[in-house]
Amino acid sequence: MGKQKLRKDVENGDDLGVPDGILINGFGPYRYDEALVQGGIAYQIINVQPGSTYRFRVHNVGISTSLNFRIQNHNLLLVETEGSYTVQQNYTNMDIHVGQSYSFLVTFDQTASSDYYIVASPRYVNSSKASGVAILHYANSQGPASGPLPDPPNEYDSFFSMNQARSIRWNVSAGAARPNPQGSFKYGQITVTDVYVIVNRPAELIDGKWCATLNGISYLPPSTPLKLAQQYNIPGVYKLDFPNAQMNRHPKIDTSLINGTFKGFMEIIFQNNDTAVQSYHMDGYAFFVVGMDFGVWTENSRSTYNKWDGVARSTTQVFPGAWTAILVSLDNAGIWNLRSENLDSWYLGQEVYLSIMNPEIDKSEATLPDNTIYCGMLSSLQKDQARRFSFSGAPSLAGLSRTFLVVLIMTLYLRVLLG
């Protein structure tokens, strides 16, 4: 099913539903259950040497469903998430929400009496559909994998997933890709300059159209791109009046931006008043996840913040009926998107842009390229495109079913140590 059809379905009030299947590296599931998985489906096989250690980079690149990732009889040593080294801890499984990425070190120290399952199964949805299943094959394996899949966490225990998320910490002694250790940026000692409590609500009808809102505003994309409107000082394209809390007024559709302070330090609290887990991503930045809990955020909630080793990442989950707090240093000038990674919420308007303007001339910001597309109020500036790229070999979205547009997961692996 094509992207435009999905968008139209969502705008008509149709739910995306649960996935019929999950892909791992583009492959369907191993036939672990003949009643659920039909025969003849190609599946991923990862060949490993006994005694070695591999790095697994696991990404949930789906559009609406949280996943639980696990490898049968093997520990997952978490070492990195979205560009930040983490305190190294072992997990038997990991909940990976939409848009999130993790790196694990896995040591192959089992007896290899058979192959082992690699599993990605849906979370927080009532579904009897097939899980994503790949095969871990030792070079000295004595037979194929068989029997039931390793058990996931209790489907109804949302405290498990929240406590797991809280346990992920920043490695403040790691050097990362710079000369100073990660913990040299003491974010907990910086004075907050702006606070935004961003509340999401379930989809509702606004002027006869299904919309989803943040602080009562469903984002309306303008015909003139925001960055062009800013650079050419075109009035009326957008307003810098996004409210810093839920307003006591009727929801509306509008192009309202957050007016951020360049080199300011912003606290954002996501309050999820919907019934599904939401993921929020921020372009152009890594932010510090400093707190999350069930219930309604209050000023007193700050006493629970982690102001020392909260992990820096670009995508965070917000559980239903709960809040997540982040801190972000606004040192990157530009107009940056903050959005729900859940496709249905995003399509219906759960996004906002942050305008971060450097009051001085910012030579670090790239100039517009020669092939910039001018449209809307600037369409008269459009130049002939000297060259257009064609990707004729790429698969068409129109030929895909809803099944695999809903949830995808990729697992990339790299051997890092041989025993």
Contacts in CASP RR format, 6 or more apart in sequence:
PFRMAT RR
TARGET T0000
AUTHOR 0000-0000-0000
METHOD contacts of the structure
MODEL  1
MGKQKLRKDVENGDDLGVPDGILINGFGPYRYDEALVQGGIAYQIINVQP
GSTYRFRVHNVGISTSLNFRIQNHNLLLVETEGSYTVQQNYTNMDIHVGQ
SYSFLVTFDQTASSDYYIVASPRYVNSSKASGVAILHYANSQGPASGPLP
DPPNEYDSFFSMNQARSIRWNVSAGAARPNPQGSFKYGQITVTDVYVIVN
RPAELIDGKWCATLNGISYLPPSTPLKLAQQYNIPGVYKLDFPNAQMNRH
PKIDTSLINGTFKGFMEIIFQNNDTAVQSYHMDGYAFFVVGMDFGVWTEN
SRSTYNKWDGVARSTTQVFPGAWTAILVSLDNAGIWNLRSENLDSWYLGQ
EVYLSIMNPEIDKSEATLPDNTIYCGMLSSLQKDQARRFSFSGAPSLAGL
SRTFLVVLIMTLYLRVLLG
1 397 0 8 1.000
1 398 0 8 1.000
1 399 0 8 1.000
1 400 0 8 1.000
1 401 0 8 1.000
1 402 0 8 1.000
1 405 0 8 1.000
2 397 0 8 1.000
2 398 0 8 1.000
2 399 0 8 1.000
2 400 0 8 1.000
2 405 0 8 1.000
3 397 0 8 1.000
6 16 0 8 1.000
6 343 0 8 1.000
6 347 0 8 1.000
6 402 0 8 1.000
6 405 0 8 1.000
7 347 0 8 1.000
9 16 0 8 1.000
10 16 0 8 1.000
10 210 0 8 1.000
10 343 0 8 1.000
10 344 0 8 1.000
10 347 0 8 1.000
10 348 0 8 1.000
11 209 0 8 1.000
11 210 0 8 1.000
11 347 0 8 1.000
11 348 0 8 1.000
12 210 0 8 1.000
13 203 0 8 1.000
13 210 0 8 1.000
15 344 0 8 1.000
16 63 0 8 1.000
16 64 0 8 1.000
16 343 0 8 1.000
16 344 0 8 1.000
16 402 0 8 1.000
16 406 0 8 1.000
17 64 0 8 1.000
17 125 0 8 1.000
17 406 0 8 1.000
18 65 0 8 1.000
18 122 0 8 1.000
18 125 0 8 1.000
18 126 0 8 1.000
18 127 0 8 1.000
18 129 0 8 1.000
18 406 0 8 1.000
19 65 0 8 1.000
19 122 0 8 1.000
19 127 0 8 1.000
19 129 0 8 1.000
19 403 0 8 1.000
19 404 0 8 1.000
19 406 0 8 1.000
19 407 0 8 1.000
20 129 0 8 1.000
20 130 0 8 1.000
20 401 0 8 1.000
20 402 0 8 1.000
20 403 0 8 1.000
20 406 0 8 1.000
21 28 0 8 1.000
21 29 0 8 1.000
21 129 0 8 1.000
21 130 0 8 1.000
21 131 0 8 1.000
21 132 0 8 1.000
21 403 0 8 1.000
21 404 0 8 1.000
21 407 0 8 1.000
22 28 0 8 1.000
22 29 0 8 1.000
22 67 0 8 1.000
22 120 0 8 1.000
22 121 0 8 1.000
22 122 0 8 1.000
22 130 0 8 1.000
22 131 0 8 1.000
22 132 0 8 1.000
22 407 0 8 1.000
22 408 0 8 1.000
22 409 0 8 1.000
23 132 0 8 1.000
23 404 0 8 1.000
23 407 0 8 1.000
23 408 0 8 1.000
23 409 0 8 1.000
24 43 0 8 1.000
24 44 0 8 1.000
24 118 0 8 1.000
24 120 0 8 1.000
24 132 0 8 1.000
24 133 0 8 1.000
24 134 0 8 1.000
24 409 0 8 1.000
24 410 0 8 1.000
24 411 0 8 1.000
25 44 0 8 1.000
25 134 0 8 1.000
25 410 0 8 1.000
25 411 0 8 1.000
25 412 0 8 1.000
26 44 0 8 1.000
26 408 0 8 1.000
26 410 0 8 1.000
27 41 0 8 1.000
27 42 0 8 1.000
27 43 0 8 1.000
27 44 0 8 1.000
27 134 0 8 1.000
28 41 0 8 1.000
28 42 0 8 1.000
28 43 0 8 1.000
28 44 0 8 1.000
28 132 0 8 1.000
28 133 0 8 1.000
29 37 0 8 1.000
29 41 0 8 1.000
29 43 0 8 1.000
29 130 0 8 1.000
29 131 0 8 1.000
29 132 0 8 1.000
29 133 0 8 1.000
30 37 0 8 1.000
30 43 0 8 1.000
30 117 0 8 1.000
30 133 0 8 1.000
30 134 0 8 1.000
30 135 0 8 1.000
30 145 0 8 1.000
31 37 0 8 1.000
31 38 0 8 1.000
31 39 0 8 1.000
31 40 0 8 1.000
31 41 0 8 1.000
31 43 0 8 1.000
32 117 0 8 1.000
32 133 0 8 1.000
32 145 0 8 1.000
32 147 0 8 1.000
32 148 0 8 1.000
32 149 0 8 1.000
33 130 0 8 1.000
36 128 0 8 1.000
36 129 0 8 1.000
36 130 0 8 1.000
37 130 0 8 1.000
37 133 0 8 1.000
43 133 0 8 1.000
43 134 0 8 1.000
43 135 0 8 1.000
44 118 0 8 1.000
44 134 0 8 1.000
44 135 0 8 1.000
44 411 0 8 1.000
45 134 0 8 1.000
45 135 0 8 1.000
45 137 0 8 1.000
46 118 0 8 1.000
46 134 0 8 1.000
46 135 0 8 1.000
46 136 0 8 1.000
46 137 0 8 1.000
46 411 0 8 1.000
46 413 0 8 1.000
47 137 0 8 1.000
47 139 0 8 1.000
48 54 0 8 1.000
48 108 0 8 1.000
48 136 0 8 1.000
48 137 0 8 1.000
48 138 0 8 1.000
48 139 0 8 1.000
48 415 0 8 1.000
49 108 0 8 1.000
49 138 0 8 1.000
49 139 0 8 1.000
49 415 0 8 1.000
49 418 0 8 1.000
49 419 0 8 1.000
50 108 0 8 1.000
50 109 0 8 1.000
50 112 0 8 1.000
50 138 0 8 1.000
50 139 0 8 1.000
50 140 0 8 1.000
51 107 0 8 1.000
51 108 0 8 1.000
51 109 0 8 1.000
51 418 0 8 1.000
51 419 0 8 1.000
52 107 0 8 1.000
52 108 0 8 1.000
52 415 0 8 1.000
52 417 0 8 1.000
52 418 0 8 1.000
52 419 0 8 1.000
53 105 0 8 1.000
53 106 0 8 1.000
53 107 0 8 1.000
53 108 0 8 1.000
53 415 0 8 1.000
53 416 0 8 1.000
53 417 0 8 1.000
53 419 0 8 1.000
54 105 0 8 1.000
54 106 0 8 1.000
54 108 0 8 1.000
54 413 0 8 1.000
54 414 0 8 1.000
54 415 0 8 1.000
54 416 0 8 1.000
55 79 0 8 1.000
55 103 0 8 1.000
55 104 0 8 1.000
55 105 0 8 1.000
55 106 0 8 1.000
55 413 0 8 1.000
55 414 0 8 1.000
55 415 0 8 1.000
55 416 0 8 1.000
56 76 0 8 1.000
56 103 0 8 1.000
56 104 0 8 1.000
56 105 0 8 1.000
56 106 0 8 1.000
56 411 0 8 1.000
56 412 0 8 1.000
56 413 0 8 1.000
57 101 0 8 1.000
57 102 0 8 1.000
57 103 0 8 1.000
57 411 0 8 1.000
57 412 0 8 1.000
57 413 0 8 1.000
57 414 0 8 1.000
58 69 0 8 1.000
58 94 0 8 1.000
58 96 0 8 1.000
58 101 0 8 1.000
58 102 0 8 1.000
58 103 0 8 1.000
58 104 0 8 1.000
58 409 0 8 1.000
58 410 0 8 1.000
58 411 0 8 1.000
59 96 0 8 1.000
59 99 0 8 1.000
59 100 0 8 1.000
59 101 0 8 1.000
59 409 0 8 1.000
59 410 0 8 1.000
59 411 0 8 1.000
59 412 0 8 1.000
60 66 0 8 1.000
60 67 0 8 1.000
60 96 0 8 1.000
60 97 0 8 1.000
60 98 0 8 1.000
60 99 0 8 1.000
60 100 0 8 1.000
60 101 0 8 1.000
60 407 0 8 1.000
60 409 0 8 1.000
61 99 0 8 1.000
61 408 0 8 1.000
61 409 0 8 1.000
61 410 0 8 1.000
62 98 0 8 1.000
62 99 0 8 1.000
62 406 0 8 1.000
62 407 0 8 1.000
62 408 0 8 1.000
62 409 0 8 1.000
63 98 0 8 1.000
63 342 0 8 1.000
63 343 0 8 1.000
63 405 0 8 1.000
63 406 0 8 1.000
63 407 0 8 1.000
63 408 0 8 1.000
64 98 0 8 1.000
64 342 0 8 1.000
64 343 0 8 1.000
64 344 0 8 1.000
64 406 0 8 1.000
64 407 0 8 1.000
65 98 0 8 1.000
65 122 0 8 1.000
65 123 0 8 1.000
65 125 0 8 1.000
65 406 0 8 1.000
65 407 0 8 1.000
66 95 0 8 1.000
66 96 0 8 1.000
66 97 0 8 1.000
66 98 0 8 1.000
66 122 0 8 1.000
66 123 0 8 1.000
66 124 0 8 1.000
66 161 0 8 1.000
66 277 0 8 1.000
66 317 0 8 1.000
67 95 0 8 1.000
67 96 0 8 1.000
67 97 0 8 1.000
67 120 0 8 1.000
67 121 0 8 1.000
67 122 0 8 1.000
67 123 0 8 1.000
67 407 0 8 1.000
67 409 0 8 1.000
68 93 0 8 1.000
68 94 0 8 1.000
68 95 0 8 1.000
68 96 0 8 1.000
68 119 0 8 1.000
68 120 0 8 1.000
68 121 0 8 1.000
68 123 0 8 1.000
68 152 0 8 1.000
68 153 0 8 1.000
69 76 0 8 1.000
69 93 0 8 1.000
69 94 0 8 1.000
69 96 0 8 1.000
69 102 0 8 1.000
69 119 0 8 1.000
69 120 0 8 1.000
69 409 0 8 1.000
70 76 0 8 1.000
70 92 0 8 1.000
70 93 0 8 1.000
70 94 0 8 1.000
70 118 0 8 1.000
70 119 0 8 1.000
70 150 0 8 1.000
70 152 0 8 1.000
71 106 0 8 1.000
71 116 0 8 1.000
71 117 0 8 1.000
71 118 0 8 1.000
71 119 0 8 1.000
71 136 0 8 1.000
72 116 0 8 1.000
72 117 0 8 1.000
72 118 0 8 1.000
72 119 0 8 1.000
72 136 0 8 1.000
72 145 0 8 1.000
72 149 0 8 1.000
72 150 0 8 1.000
73 110 0 8 1.000
73 116 0 8 1.000
73 150 0 8 1.000
74 106 0 8 1.000
74 107 0 8 1.000
74 108 0 8 1.000
74 110 0 8 1.000
74 116 0 8 1.000
74 136 0 8 1.000
75 90 0 8 1.000
75 91 0 8 1.000
75 92 0 8 1.000
75 106 0 8 1.000
75 107 0 8 1.000
76 90 0 8 1.000
76 91 0 8 1.000
76 92 0 8 1.000
76 93 0 8 1.000
76 94 0 8 1.000
76 104 0 8 1.000
76 106 0 8 1.000
77 88 0 8 1.000
77 89 0 8 1.000
77 90 0 8 1.000
77 104 0 8 1.000
77 105 0 8 1.000
77 106 0 8 1.000
77 107 0 8 1.000
78 86 0 8 1.000
78 88 0 8 1.000
78 89 0 8 1.000
78 90 0 8 1.000
78 91 0 8 1.000
78 94 0 8 1.000
78 102 0 8 1.000
78 103 0 8 1.000
78 104 0 8 1.000
78 168 0 8 1.000
79 85 0 8 1.000
79 86 0 8 1.000
79 88 0 8 1.000
79 103 0 8 1.000
79 104 0 8 1.000
79 105 0 8 1.000
80 86 0 8 1.000
80 102 0 8 1.000
80 103 0 8 1.000
81 100 0 8 1.000
81 101 0 8 1.000
81 102 0 8 1.000
81 103 0 8 1.000
81 168 0 8 1.000
81 311 0 8 1.000
81 313 0 8 1.000
82 100 0 8 1.000
82 101 0 8 1.000
82 286 0 8 1.000
82 312 0 8 1.000
82 313 0 8 1.000
82 314 0 8 1.000
82 315 0 8 1.000
83 176 0 8 1.000
83 286 0 8 1.000
83 312 0 8 1.000
83 313 0 8 1.000
84 170 0 8 1.000
84 171 0 8 1.000
84 176 0 8 1.000
84 182 0 8 1.000
84 286 0 8 1.000
84 311 0 8 1.000
84 312 0 8 1.000
84 313 0 8 1.000
85 170 0 8 1.000
85 171 0 8 1.000
85 174 0 8 1.000
85 175 0 8 1.000
85 176 0 8 1.000
85 182 0 8 1.000
86 168 0 8 1.000
86 169 0 8 1.000
86 170 0 8 1.000
86 171 0 8 1.000
86 311 0 8 1.000
87 168 0 8 1.000
87 169 0 8 1.000
87 170 0 8 1.000
87 171 0 8 1.000
87 309 0 8 1.000
88 105 0 8 1.000
88 171 0 8 1.000
89 167 0 8 1.000
89 168 0 8 1.000
91 104 0 8 1.000
91 164 0 8 1.000
93 150 0 8 1.000
93 152 0 8 1.000
93 153 0 8 1.000
94 102 0 8 1.000
94 104 0 8 1.000
94 164 0 8 1.000
95 123 0 8 1.000
95 153 0 8 1.000
95 161 0 8 1.000
95 164 0 8 1.000
95 165 0 8 1.000
96 102 0 8 1.000
96 120 0 8 1.000
96 409 0 8 1.000
97 277 0 8 1.000
97 279 0 8 1.000
97 315 0 8 1.000
97 317 0 8 1.000
97 341 0 8 1.000
98 279 0 8 1.000
98 315 0 8 1.000
98 341 0 8 1.000
98 342 0 8 1.000
99 279 0 8 1.000
99 281 0 8 1.000
99 315 0 8 1.000
99 341 0 8 1.000
100 279 0 8 1.000
100 313 0 8 1.000
100 315 0 8 1.000
100 317 0 8 1.000
101 315 0 8 1.000
105 416 0 8 1.000
108 136 0 8 1.000
108 138 0 8 1.000
110 116 0 8 1.000
110 138 0 8 1.000
112 138 0 8 1.000
112 140 0 8 1.000
112 141 0 8 1.000
112 142 0 8 1.000
113 142 0 8 1.000
113 143 0 8 1.000
114 141 0 8 1.000
114 142 0 8 1.000
114 143 0 8 1.000
114 144 0 8 1.000
114 145 0 8 1.000
114 146 0 8 1.000
115 135 0 8 1.000
115 136 0 8 1.000
115 137 0 8 1.000
115 138 0 8 1.000
115 141 0 8 1.000
115 143 0 8 1.000
115 144 0 8 1.000
115 145 0 8 1.000
116 135 0 8 1.000
116 136 0 8 1.000
116 145 0 8 1.000
117 133 0 8 1.000
117 134 0 8 1.000
117 135 0 8 1.000
117 136 0 8 1.000
117 145 0 8 1.000
117 149 0 8 1.000
117 150 0 8 1.000
118 133 0 8 1.000
118 134 0 8 1.000
118 135 0 8 1.000
118 136 0 8 1.000
118 411 0 8 1.000
119 131 0 8 1.000
119 132 0 8 1.000
119 133 0 8 1.000
119 149 0 8 1.000
119 150 0 8 1.000
119 152 0 8 1.000
120 131 0 8 1.000
120 132 0 8 1.000
120 133 0 8 1.000
120 409 0 8 1.000
121 131 0 8 1.000
121 132 0 8 1.000
121 149 0 8 1.000
121 152 0 8 1.000
122 129 0 8 1.000
122 131 0 8 1.000
122 407 0 8 1.000
123 152 0 8 1.000
123 153 0 8 1.000
123 155 0 8 1.000
123 161 0 8 1.000
123 277 0 8 1.000
124 155 0 8 1.000
124 158 0 8 1.000
124 276 0 8 1.000
124 277 0 8 1.000
131 149 0 8 1.000
132 409 0 8 1.000
133 149 0 8 1.000
134 411 0 8 1.000
135 144 0 8 1.000
135 145 0 8 1.000
153 160 0 8 1.000
153 161 0 8 1.000
154 160 0 8 1.000
158 294 0 8 1.000
158 319 0 8 1.000
158 320 0 8 1.000
159 294 0 8 1.000
161 319 0 8 1.000
162 292 0 8 1.000
162 293 0 8 1.000
162 294 0 8 1.000
162 319 0 8 1.000
162 322 0 8 1.000
165 289 0 8 1.000
165 292 0 8 1.000
165 317 0 8 1.000
166 291 0 8 1.000
166 292 0 8 1.000
168 311 0 8 1.000
169 306 0 8 1.000
169 309 0 8 1.000
169 310 0 8 1.000
169 311 0 8 1.000
170 182 0 8 1.000
170 183 0 8 1.000
170 288 0 8 1.000
170 309 0 8 1.000
170 310 0 8 1.000
170 311 0 8 1.000
170 312 0 8 1.000
171 182 0 8 1.000
171 309 0 8 1.000
172 181 0 8 1.000
172 182 0 8 1.000
172 183 0 8 1.000
172 308 0 8 1.000
172 309 0 8 1.000
173 181 0 8 1.000
173 182 0 8 1.000
173 183 0 8 1.000
174 181 0 8 1.000
174 182 0 8 1.000
175 181 0 8 1.000
175 182 0 8 1.000
176 182 0 8 1.000
182 312 0 8 1.000
183 309 0 8 1.000
185 329 0 8 1.000
187 288 0 8 1.000
187 307 0 8 1.000
187 327 0 8 1.000
187 329 0 8 1.000
188 307 0 8 1.000
188 308 0 8 1.000
188 327 0 8 1.000
189 307 0 8 1.000
190 265 0 8 1.000
190 327 0 8 1.000
190 329 0 8 1.000
191 265 0 8 1.000
192 265 0 8 1.000
192 266 0 8 1.000
192 267 0 8 1.000
192 327 0 8 1.000
193 261 0 8 1.000
193 264 0 8 1.000
193 265 0 8 1.000
193 266 0 8 1.000
194 244 0 8 1.000
194 260 0 8 1.000
194 261 0 8 1.000
194 264 0 8 1.000
194 265 0 8 1.000
194 266 0 8 1.000
194 267 0 8 1.000
195 244 0 8 1.000
195 266 0 8 1.000
195 267 0 8 1.000
195 268 0 8 1.000
195 269 0 8 1.000
196 242 0 8 1.000
196 244 0 8 1.000
196 245 0 8 1.000
196 258 0 8 1.000
196 266 0 8 1.000
196 267 0 8 1.000
196 268 0 8 1.000
196 269 0 8 1.000
197 215 0 8 1.000
197 244 0 8 1.000
197 245 0 8 1.000
197 246 0 8 1.000
197 269 0 8 1.000
197 271 0 8 1.000
197 297 0 8 1.000
198 214 0 8 1.000
198 215 0 8 1.000
198 268 0 8 1.000
198 269 0 8 1.000
198 270 0 8 1.000
198 271 0 8 1.000
198 352 0 8 1.000
199 214 0 8 1.000
199 215 0 8 1.000
199 216 0 8 1.000
199 245 0 8 1.000
199 246 0 8 1.000
199 271 0 8 1.000
199 273 0 8 1.000
200 212 0 8 1.000
200 213 0 8 1.000
200 214 0 8 1.000
200 270 0 8 1.000
200 271 0 8 1.000
200 272 0 8 1.000
200 273 0 8 1.000
200 274 0 8 1.000
200 278 0 8 1.000
200 318 0 8 1.000
200 340 0 8 1.000
200 345 0 8 1.000
200 350 0 8 1.000
201 212 0 8 1.000
201 213 0 8 1.000
201 216 0 8 1.000
201 251 0 8 1.000
201 273 0 8 1.000
201 274 0 8 1.000
202 212 0 8 1.000
202 273 0 8 1.000
202 274 0 8 1.000
202 275 0 8 1.000
203 210 0 8 1.000
203 211 0 8 1.000
203 212 0 8 1.000
203 344 0 8 1.000
203 345 0 8 1.000
203 348 0 8 1.000
204 210 0 8 1.000
204 211 0 8 1.000
204 212 0 8 1.000
204 213 0 8 1.000
204 251 0 8 1.000
205 211 0 8 1.000
206 213 0 8 1.000
206 218 0 8 1.000
206 251 0 8 1.000
206 252 0 8 1.000
206 253 0 8 1.000
207 253 0 8 1.000
209 253 0 8 1.000
210 348 0 8 1.000
211 218 0 8 1.000
211 251 0 8 1.000
211 253 0 8 1.000
211 348 0 8 1.000
211 349 0 8 1.000
212 218 0 8 1.000
212 340 0 8 1.000
212 344 0 8 1.000
212 345 0 8 1.000
212 348 0 8 1.000
212 349 0 8 1.000
212 350 0 8 1.000
213 251 0 8 1.000
213 349 0 8 1.000
213 350 0 8 1.000
214 349 0 8 1.000
214 350 0 8 1.000
214 351 0 8 1.000
214 352 0 8 1.000
215 242 0 8 1.000
215 243 0 8 1.000
215 244 0 8 1.000
215 245 0 8 1.000
215 246 0 8 1.000
215 247 0 8 1.000
216 243 0 8 1.000
216 246 0 8 1.000
216 247 0 8 1.000
216 249 0 8 1.000
216 251 0 8 1.000
216 252 0 8 1.000
217 242 0 8 1.000
217 243 0 8 1.000
217 251 0 8 1.000
217 252 0 8 1.000
217 253 0 8 1.000
217 254 0 8 1.000
217 256 0 8 1.000
217 352 0 8 1.000
218 251 0 8 1.000
218 252 0 8 1.000
218 253 0 8 1.000
218 254 0 8 1.000
218 348 0 8 1.000
218 349 0 8 1.000
218 350 0 8 1.000
219 253 0 8 1.000
219 254 0 8 1.000
219 255 0 8 1.000
219 256 0 8 1.000
219 349 0 8 1.000
219 350 0 8 1.000
219 351 0 8 1.000
219 352 0 8 1.000
219 353 0 8 1.000
220 253 0 8 1.000
220 254 0 8 1.000
220 255 0 8 1.000
221 255 0 8 1.000
222 229 0 8 1.000
222 237 0 8 1.000
222 238 0 8 1.000
222 255 0 8 1.000
223 375 0 8 1.000
223 376 0 8 1.000
223 377 0 8 1.000
224 234 0 8 1.000
224 237 0 8 1.000
224 375 0 8 1.000
224 376 0 8 1.000
224 377 0 8 1.000
224 378 0 8 1.000
225 375 0 8 1.000
226 237 0 8 1.000
226 238 0 8 1.000
226 257 0 8 1.000
226 335 0 8 1.000
226 353 0 8 1.000
226 355 0 8 1.000
227 334 0 8 1.000
227 335 0 8 1.000
228 234 0 8 1.000
228 368 0 8 1.000
228 372 0 8 1.000
228 374 0 8 1.000
228 378 0 8 1.000
229 236 0 8 1.000
229 237 0 8 1.000
229 238 0 8 1.000
229 377 0 8 1.000
230 335 0 8 1.000
230 355 0 8 1.000
230 357 0 8 1.000
231 368 0 8 1.000
232 378 0 8 1.000
234 377 0 8 1.000
234 378 0 8 1.000
237 255 0 8 1.000
237 377 0 8 1.000
238 255 0 8 1.000
238 256 0 8 1.000
238 257 0 8 1.000
238 353 0 8 1.000
239 254 0 8 1.000
239 255 0 8 1.000
239 256 0 8 1.000
239 257 0 8 1.000
240 256 0 8 1.000
240 257 0 8 1.000
240 258 0 8 1.000
240 259 0 8 1.000
240 355 0 8 1.000
241 256 0 8 1.000
241 257 0 8 1.000
241 259 0 8 1.000
242 256 0 8 1.000
242 257 0 8 1.000
242 258 0 8 1.000
242 259 0 8 1.000
242 352 0 8 1.000
243 256 0 8 1.000
246 271 0 8 1.000
256 352 0 8 1.000
257 335 0 8 1.000
257 352 0 8 1.000
257 353 0 8 1.000
257 354 0 8 1.000
257 355 0 8 1.000
258 338 0 8 1.000
258 352 0 8 1.000
258 353 0 8 1.000
258 354 0 8 1.000
258 355 0 8 1.000
259 355 0 8 1.000
260 266 0 8 1.000
260 330 0 8 1.000
260 354 0 8 1.000
260 355 0 8 1.000
260 356 0 8 1.000
260 357 0 8 1.000
261 330 0 8 1.000
261 356 0 8 1.000
262 330 0 8 1.000
262 331 0 8 1.000
262 333 0 8 1.000
262 356 0 8 1.000
262 357 0 8 1.000
262 358 0 8 1.000
262 359 0 8 1.000
263 329 0 8 1.000
263 330 0 8 1.000
263 331 0 8 1.000
264 329 0 8 1.000
264 330 0 8 1.000
264 331 0 8 1.000
265 327 0 8 1.000
265 328 0 8 1.000
265 329 0 8 1.000
265 330 0 8 1.000
266 327 0 8 1.000
266 328 0 8 1.000
266 330 0 8 1.000
267 325 0 8 1.000
267 326 0 8 1.000
267 327 0 8 1.000
268 287 0 8 1.000
268 325 0 8 1.000
268 326 0 8 1.000
268 327 0 8 1.000
268 328 0 8 1.000
268 338 0 8 1.000
269 297 0 8 1.000
269 301 0 8 1.000
269 323 0 8 1.000
269 324 0 8 1.000
269 325 0 8 1.000
269 326 0 8 1.000
270 278 0 8 1.000
270 280 0 8 1.000
270 316 0 8 1.000
270 318 0 8 1.000
270 323 0 8 1.000
270 324 0 8 1.000
270 325 0 8 1.000
270 326 0 8 1.000
271 296 0 8 1.000
271 297 0 8 1.000
271 318 0 8 1.000
271 323 0 8 1.000
272 278 0 8 1.000
272 318 0 8 1.000
272 319 0 8 1.000
272 320 0 8 1.000
272 321 0 8 1.000
272 322 0 8 1.000
272 323 0 8 1.000
272 324 0 8 1.000
273 321 0 8 1.000
274 320 0 8 1.000
274 321 0 8 1.000
274 345 0 8 1.000
275 320 0 8 1.000
276 320 0 8 1.000
276 342 0 8 1.000
277 317 0 8 1.000
277 318 0 8 1.000
277 319 0 8 1.000
277 320 0 8 1.000
278 317 0 8 1.000
278 318 0 8 1.000
278 320 0 8 1.000
278 340 0 8 1.000
278 341 0 8 1.000
278 342 0 8 1.000
278 345 0 8 1.000
278 350 0 8 1.000
279 315 0 8 1.000
279 316 0 8 1.000
279 317 0 8 1.000
279 318 0 8 1.000
279 340 0 8 1.000
279 341 0 8 1.000
279 342 0 8 1.000
280 315 0 8 1.000
280 316 0 8 1.000
280 318 0 8 1.000
280 324 0 8 1.000
280 338 0 8 1.000
280 339 0 8 1.000
280 340 0 8 1.000
280 341 0 8 1.000
281 314 0 8 1.000
281 315 0 8 1.000
281 338 0 8 1.000
281 339 0 8 1.000
281 341 0 8 1.000
282 314 0 8 1.000
282 328 0 8 1.000
282 336 0 8 1.000
282 337 0 8 1.000
282 338 0 8 1.000
282 354 0 8 1.000
283 336 0 8 1.000
283 337 0 8 1.000
283 338 0 8 1.000
284 314 0 8 1.000
284 332 0 8 1.000
284 336 0 8 1.000
285 314 0 8 1.000
285 328 0 8 1.000
285 329 0 8 1.000
285 330 0 8 1.000
285 332 0 8 1.000
285 336 0 8 1.000
286 312 0 8 1.000
286 313 0 8 1.000
286 314 0 8 1.000
286 328 0 8 1.000
287 312 0 8 1.000
287 313 0 8 1.000
287 314 0 8 1.000
287 316 0 8 1.000
287 326 0 8 1.000
287 327 0 8 1.000
287 328 0 8 1.000
288 310 0 8 1.000
288 311 0 8 1.000
288 312 0 8 1.000
288 326 0 8 1.000
288 327 0 8 1.000
288 328 0 8 1.000
289 310 0 8 1.000
289 311 0 8 1.000
289 312 0 8 1.000
289 313 0 8 1.000
289 316 0 8 1.000
289 324 0 8 1.000
289 325 0 8 1.000
289 326 0 8 1.000
290 305 0 8 1.000
290 306 0 8 1.000
290 307 0 8 1.000
290 310 0 8 1.000
290 325 0 8 1.000
290 326 0 8 1.000
290 327 0 8 1.000
291 301 0 8 1.000
291 304 0 8 1.000
291 305 0 8 1.000
291 306 0 8 1.000
291 324 0 8 1.000
291 325 0 8 1.000
292 318 0 8 1.000
292 319 0 8 1.000
292 322 0 8 1.000
292 323 0 8 1.000
292 324 0 8 1.000
292 325 0 8 1.000
293 301 0 8 1.000
293 304 0 8 1.000
293 322 0 8 1.000
293 323 0 8 1.000
294 319 0 8 1.000
294 321 0 8 1.000
294 322 0 8 1.000
295 321 0 8 1.000
295 322 0 8 1.000
295 323 0 8 1.000
296 323 0 8 1.000
297 323 0 8 1.000
297 325 0 8 1.000
301 323 0 8 1.000
301 325 0 8 1.000
302 325 0 8 1.000
305 325 0 8 1.000
315 341 0 8 1.000
316 324 0 8 1.000
316 326 0 8 1.000
317 324 0 8 1.000
318 324 0 8 1.000
330 354 0 8 1.000
330 356 0 8 1.000
332 356 0 8 1.000
333 356 0 8 1.000
333 357 0 8 1.000
333 358 0 8 1.000
333 362 0 8 1.000
333 364 0 8 1.000
333 365 0 8 1.000
334 355 0 8 1.000
334 356 0 8 1.000
334 357 0 8 1.000
334 365 0 8 1.000
335 353 0 8 1.000
335 354 0 8 1.000
335 355 0 8 1.000
335 356 0 8 1.000
336 353 0 8 1.000
336 354 0 8 1.000
336 356 0 8 1.000
337 351 0 8 1.000
337 352 0 8 1.000
337 353 0 8 1.000
338 351 0 8 1.000
338 352 0 8 1.000
338 353 0 8 1.000
338 354 0 8 1.000
339 346 0 8 1.000
339 350 0 8 1.000
339 351 0 8 1.000
339 352 0 8 1.000
340 346 0 8 1.000
340 350 0 8 1.000
340 351 0 8 1.000
342 350 0 8 1.000
358 365 0 8 1.000
370 383 0 8 1.000
371 383 0 8 1.000
371 385 0 8 1.000
371 386 0 8 1.000
371 387 0 8 1.000
373 382 0 8 1.000
374 380 0 8 1.000
374 381 0 8 1.000
374 382 0 8 1.000
374 383 0 8 1.000
375 382 0 8 1.000
397 405 0 8 1.000
END
